[in-house]
């Protein structure tokens, strides 16, 4: 099997090199995904980020865990609307 490459222009396949095929030759066309640049936040960029796995070393994960731990703030369960007095009631 021989492979030829080309691109579609105006719905026709334009071959990169000259191709001479005999009449009745059976061909198979494989369509590859066209390159589509994705901008930040686009659906294709989000899918690409989800499908790719980050390459992290152990020290990277430890730094991340430490940053998360240091960034935690205590939860204040008291409502700012509960003042303790009952003037409005």
ZIZI-V206985 format. One record per residue. N is the residue number from 0. RES is the residue in one small letter. PHI is phi in whole degrees, -180 to 180 (none if undefined). OMEGA is omega in radians with two decimals (none if undefined). BURIAL is + if it has 9 or more other ideal C-beta (glycine too) atoms within 8 Angstrom, else -. Layout:
n: {N:N}
res: {RES:RES}
phi: {PHI:PHI}
omega: {OMEGA:OMEGA}
burial: {BURIAL:BURIAL}
//
This chain:
n: {0:1:2:3:4:5:6:7:8:9:10:11:12:13:14:15:16:17:18:19:20:21:22:23:24:25:26:27:28:29:30:31:32:33:34:35:36:37:38:39:40:41:42:43:44:45:46:47:48:49:50:51:52:53:54:55:56:57:58:59:60:61:62:63:64:65:66:67:68:69:70:71:72:73:74:75:76:77:78:79:80:81:82:83:84:85:86:87:88}
res: {x:x:x:x:x:x:x:x:x:x:x:x:x:x:x:x:x:x:x:x:x:x:x:x:x:x:x:x:x:x:x:x:x:x:x:x:x:x:x:x:x:x:x:x:x:x:x:x:x:x:x:x:x:x:x:x:x:x:x:x:x:x:x:x:x:x:x:x:x:x:x:x:x:x:x:x:x:x:x:x:x:x:x:x:x:x:x:x:x}
phi: {none:-110:-108:-121:-119:-163:-132:-89:-132:53:69:-114:-89:-100:-77:-72:-122:-68:-125:-116:-117:-71:-56:85:-65:-85:-125:-128:-111:-111:-95:-92:-62:-72:-68:-128:-63:-111:-92:-55:90:-72:-55:-68:-68:-67:-61:-62:-66:-68:-79:-95:-102:-73:-100:-114:-97:-58:-65:-64:-67:-67:-62:-64:-61:-67:-64:-64:-62:-70:-85:-69:-118:-66:-84:-100:-80:-81:-80:-68:-91:-94:-95:95:-94:-122:-68:-82:-100}
omega: {3.13:-3.14:3.07:3.13:3.11:3.07:-3.13:3.05:-3.12:3.08:3.07:3.10:3.10:-3.09:3.13:3.10:3.08:-3.11:3.09:-3.14:3.11:3.11:3.11:3.13:3.12:-3.14:3.08:-3.12:3.10:-3.13:3.09:3.12:3.08:3.11:3.09:3.12:-3.13:3.10:-3.09:3.11:3.14:3.12:-3.14:3.10:3.12:3.11:3.12:3.13:3.14:-3.06:3.13:-3.14:3.13:3.08:-3.11:3.03:-3.09:-3.12:3.10:-3.13:3.12:3.09:3.13:3.12:-3.14:3.12:3.10:-3.13:-3.13:-3.10:-3.12:3.05:-3.13:3.14:3.08:-3.07:3.11:3.14:3.08:-3.14:3.09:-3.13:3.12:3.09:-3.08:-3.12:-3.05:-3.09:none}
burial: {-:-:-:-:-:-:-:-:-:-:-:-:-:-:+:-:-:-:-:-:-:-:-:-:-:-:-:-:-:-:-:-:-:-:-:-:-:-:-:-:-:-:-:-:+:+:-:+:-:-:-:-:-:-:-:-:-:-:-:-:+:-:-:-:-:-:-:-:-:-:-:-:-:-:-:-:-:-:-:-:-:-:-:-:-:-:-:-:-}
//
